[in-house]
Amino acid sequence: MISWKTLTASPSLTESRLQLHYAIQFIAATGAALAEPLPDYSHTSLEWQPDLALFTGVFIRSQQSFRIAIEPIRLTLMVLDQQNQTIASLPLSGKRLTDGLDWLKQEIANLGKNADAIQFLDYPPDDFPDHAIAHGAPFQSTADLTLSALVNYYANTHSLIQAIVNTTAKASAMHIWPHHFDMASLITLPGMKEGSPLTVGVGVSPGDTSYNEPYWYVSPYPYPELTNLPALEGKGFWHTQHWVGAVLTASQVTEIESEQQPQVESFLNSAIKASIAMLGIDAAEWIEDRQ
């Protein structure tokens, strides 16, 4: 049973998104430096913890194993133990990236781990949002209500994607990727095309250069031909610039709370089935009936 939180679409979510996007880089930097490397780089990813209402990274083995977390509403950097109890915390509002990194390294050193190697990940300059924080400005916690509105997209979608993972063959675990801040699962299908495995990515983005608002996406790969793209349910449409995928933007979601979850579910289900079919696979063989 999903405890759905009312979604709102507002331009004011952009600043909250950027603040959080920079805050989660502490999690990614720690995973990249200290976690066991994984081929898909998921050791740098994070996940949404619905019971804790936190973004958390992978556990780091040490004298006292720990992981890094962000409490998004108050924009707080945290170090948690294996029981998810707080070892240390730092409110980021008024702090610079360098302040947070210095604090984090000291706390990790106190736990018996060499933190010298921790540094922020380097992304292509045209593919990661610029912000004054990157140039030495401090974090400025935005209104709690605005941050809560943004976090609701992750909280709601976490349950929806988990249901898809549970009922879809070869669907990966969910990850939140620090580069684009999207939360997604990747469905791997049998066969190859153009030398690439057949996949369907299913996720939610808080907004980016494609859409300056949260949106859900379902993207088949290799990208299909743009002719005769199938109709989608739930007011979804096909994005075809630079990448191809089914999209439902926040501004297209009904304001009627009781109808929001059914609309988003309808979009995701129809888009997944359409994407699998466009890759030449019988969708019925890969998706159980979730009705």
VOGU-3710 file (C-alpha; in Angstrom, 3 decimals, decimal comma):
1> miswktltas> 0,000/0,000/0,000  1,504/3,312/-1,087  1,153/6,256/1,280  0,875/8,807/-1,503  1,981/12,370/-0,779  0,339/15,149/-2,757  2,491/16,377/-5,636  2,765/20,018/-6,625  4,447/21,577/-9,649  6,145/24,898/-8,994
11> psltesrlql> 9,078/26,844/-10,482  10,310/27,330/-6,904  11,348/23,663/-6,826  14,363/24,483/-9,016  16,405/26,075/-6,236  15,566/23,210/-3,879  16,677/20,753/-6,556  20,017/22,489/-7,033  20,699/22,739/-3,295  19,978/19,031/-2,833
21> hyaiqfiaat> 21,904/18,031/-5,955  25,037/19,604/-4,539  24,377/18,234/-1,047  24,251/14,612/-2,238  27,721/14,966/-3,726  29,117/14,325/-0,233  27,562/10,861/-0,411  28,915/10,175/-3,894  32,411/11,413/-3,040  32,630/9,141/-0,005
31> gaalaeplpd> 31,430/6,093/-1,924  33,821/6,755/-4,801  36,817/7,019/-2,473  36,118/4,425/0,212  33,550/1,852/-0,969  34,379/-1,336/-2,844  34,299/-0,370/-6,551  31,513/-1,879/-8,637  31,475/-2,139/-12,457  28,288/-0,088/-12,800
41> yshtslewqp> 29,597/2,621/-10,428  26,677/2,014/-8,084  29,110/2,356/-5,173  28,860/6,110/-5,859  25,049/6,055/-5,963  22,561/6,603/-3,186  19,066/5,484/-2,322  15,933/6,860/-0,752  15,137/5,371/2,638  11,353/5,692/3,071
51> dlalftgvfi> 11,343/4,707/6,750  14,064/7,238/7,577  13,167/9,948/5,030  16,846/10,186/4,151  19,081/9,891/1,119  21,808/7,385/2,056  24,968/6,009/0,485  26,516/2,567/0,660  28,039/1,269/3,879  31,774/1,837/4,314
61> rsqqsfriai> 33,692/-0,846/6,170  35,811/0,475/9,014  36,492/-0,051/12,710  32,946/1,217/13,050  31,186/0,767/9,704  29,167/3,756/8,580  27,419/5,447/5,711  26,773/9,030/4,723  23,282/10,484/4,523  21,473/13,702/3,697
71> epirltlmvl> 18,370/14,754/5,589  16,766/16,761/2,778  14,180/18,909/4,541  16,657/20,638/6,858  19,568/20,074/4,474  21,721/18,213/6,990  24,810/16,091/6,288  24,914/12,985/8,489  27,123/10,034/9,368  25,108/6,939/10,347
81> dqqnqtiasl> 26,160/3,673/11,964  25,003/0,215/10,832  21,793/0,575/12,845  21,130/3,926/11,135  21,786/5,807/14,353  23,371/9,232/13,971  27,079/9,352/14,739  27,490/12,996/13,725  25,548/15,624/11,787  26,185/19,017/10,213
91> plsgkrltdg> 23,461/21,439/9,057  24,680/22,650/5,674  22,837/25,973/5,577  25,485/28,703/5,699  28,299/26,203/4,997  30,376/25,974/1,816  31,241/22,757/0,007  34,772/22,968/1,410  33,424/23,403/4,945  31,290/20,303/4,586
101> ldwlkqeian> 34,107/18,278/3,089  36,554/19,244/5,831  33,991/18,288/8,487  33,210/14,987/6,750  36,869/13,994/6,449  37,438/14,650/10,143  34,398/12,617/11,191  35,447/9,716/8,947  38,999/9,862/10,298  37,531/9,628/13,798
111> lgknadaiqf> 35,966/6,328/12,712  39,340/4,884/11,779  39,215/5,384/8,013  41,735/7,336/5,943  39,637/10,092/4,380  42,393/11,884/2,466  41,251/10,450/-0,879  37,725/11,863/-0,653  37,088/14,452/-3,327  34,045/15,559/-5,275
121> ldyppddfpd> 33,345/13,715/-8,501  34,234/15,432/-11,754  31,406/15,668/-14,288  31,332/17,079/-17,826  30,767/20,846/-17,403  27,834/20,907/-19,821  26,130/17,941/-18,168  25,949/18,970/-14,516  24,077/22,003/-13,182  26,142/25,047/-12,401
131> haiahgapfq> 25,343/26,955/-9,227  26,931/29,553/-7,001  27,673/26,757/-4,503  30,237/25,379/-6,960  32,045/28,725/-6,834  32,282/29,121/-3,073  28,825/30,329/-2,097  27,297/28,678/0,971  24,286/26,407/1,006  21,102/28,304/1,791
141> stadltlsal> 18,330/26,080/3,067  15,183/26,857/1,106  11,739/26,843/2,664  10,921/23,505/4,319  7,643/23,356/2,420  9,429/23,648/-0,928  11,967/20,985/-0,028  9,181/18,697/1,159  7,365/19,181/-2,139  10,463/18,094/-4,057
151> vnyyanthsl> 11,178/15,109/-1,819  7,620/13,869/-2,342  8,534/12,958/-5,927  11,228/10,585/-4,668  9,075/9,184/-1,855  6,107/8,445/-4,117  8,134/7,131/-7,030  10,236/4,870/-4,796  7,155/2,762/-4,076  6,038/2,747/-7,723
161> iqaivnttak> 9,409/1,654/-9,093  9,857/-0,932/-6,345  6,570/-2,522/-7,466  7,926/-2,618/-11,018  11,212/-4,162/-9,853  9,309/-6,818/-7,904  7,212/-7,889/-10,896  9,512/-7,397/-13,883  12,165/-9,886/-14,938  15,742/-8,592/-14,988
171> asamhiwphh> 14,886/-5,233/-13,416  17,813/-3,865/-11,441  17,675/-2,497/-7,948  16,844/1,185/-7,742  19,669/3,683/-7,588  19,788/7,453/-7,347  22,628/8,594/-9,554  24,638/11,589/-8,303  25,350/12,906/-11,790  21,742/13,631/-12,786
181> fdmaslitlp> 20,037/13,071/-9,402  17,535/10,717/-11,039  16,162/7,611/-9,316  15,838/4,677/-11,680  15,825/0,960/-12,382  17,150/-0,626/-15,564  15,268/-3,522/-17,168  17,595/-5,744/-19,220  15,941/-7,700/-22,018  17,256/-10,712/-23,948
191> gmkegspltv> 19,191/-10,113/-27,134  21,364/-7,415/-28,662  20,852/-4,678/-31,219  23,541/-2,637/-32,905  26,049/-4,234/-30,540  24,230/-3,073/-27,414  22,063/-4,986/-24,956  18,345/-4,206/-25,031  17,331/-2,151/-21,995  14,501/-0,011/-20,683
201> gvgvspgdts> 15,271/2,631/-18,072  12,443/3,614/-15,716  12,831/6,540/-13,395  12,073/10,005/-12,088  14,166/13,130/-12,506  13,815/16,194/-10,272  14,403/18,324/-13,377  17,324/19,052/-15,676  18,214/20,721/-18,967  15,469/18,788/-20,741
211> ynepywyvsp> 12,679/19,882/-18,368  12,942/22,448/-15,616  10,541/20,502/-13,416  10,278/16,951/-12,063  9,353/14,300/-14,604  9,019/10,541/-14,962  10,675/8,794/-17,883  10,778/5,397/-19,554  13,561/5,112/-22,117  14,130/2,127/-24,447
221> ypypeltnlp> 17,653/1,522/-25,740  18,902/1,324/-28,443  16,596/4,183/-29,281  13,731/3,195/-31,582  12,780/4,852/-34,845  10,826/8,062/-34,316  8,083/7,133/-36,754  4,823/5,699/-35,452  5,636/6,070/-31,768  2,740/4,502/-29,831
231> alegkgfwht> 0,241/6,503/-27,809  0,815/6,668/-24,057  -1,599/6,758/-21,144  -1,713/9,286/-18,325  -0,916/12,333/-20,505  2,520/10,959/-21,301  4,347/11,947/-24,480  7,523/11,044/-26,351  10,706/13,041/-25,895  12,862/12,884/-29,039
241> qhwvgavlta> 15,584/15,559/-28,675  19,057/14,154/-27,813  17,452/11,081/-26,230  14,269/9,097/-26,807  11,857/8,188/-24,080  8,328/8,431/-22,770  7,879/11,396/-20,423  5,288/12,642/-17,963  6,068/16,064/-16,505  4,922/17,314/-13,119
251> sqvteieseq> 2,856/20,067/-14,732  0,823/17,409/-16,578  -0,184/15,624/-13,374  -3,663/16,313/-12,104  -4,081/18,485/-9,015  -6,709/16,069/-7,672  -4,806/14,112/-5,020  -6,824/10,893/-5,338  -6,127/10,736/-9,080  -2,383/11,433/-9,028
261> qpqvesflns> -1,124/7,947/-8,214  -3,374/6,195/-10,763  -2,269/8,647/-13,452  1,452/8,149/-12,834  1,044/4,364/-12,583  -0,947/4,313/-15,812  1,770/6,279/-17,579  4,606/4,079/-16,313  2,834/0,817/-17,120  1,866/1,855/-20,652
271> aikasiamlg> 5,307/3,310/-21,367  7,138/0,191/-20,153  4,971/-2,102/-22,255  5,357/0,139/-25,310  9,132/0,393/-24,870  9,608/-3,365/-24,499  7,442/-3,989/-27,552  9,408/-1,466/-29,629  12,550/-3,442/-28,833  10,920/-6,531/-30,313
281> idaaewiedr> 10,124/-8,351/-27,078  6,770/-9,707/-25,921  6,013/-7,460/-22,953  3,659/-10,021/-21,402  6,596/-12,371/-20,838  8,468/-9,768/-18,823  5,832/-7,977/-16,819  3,397/-9,668/-14,455  -0,117/-8,344/-14,118  0,077/-5,650/-11,430
291> q> -3,606/-4,793/-11,447
//
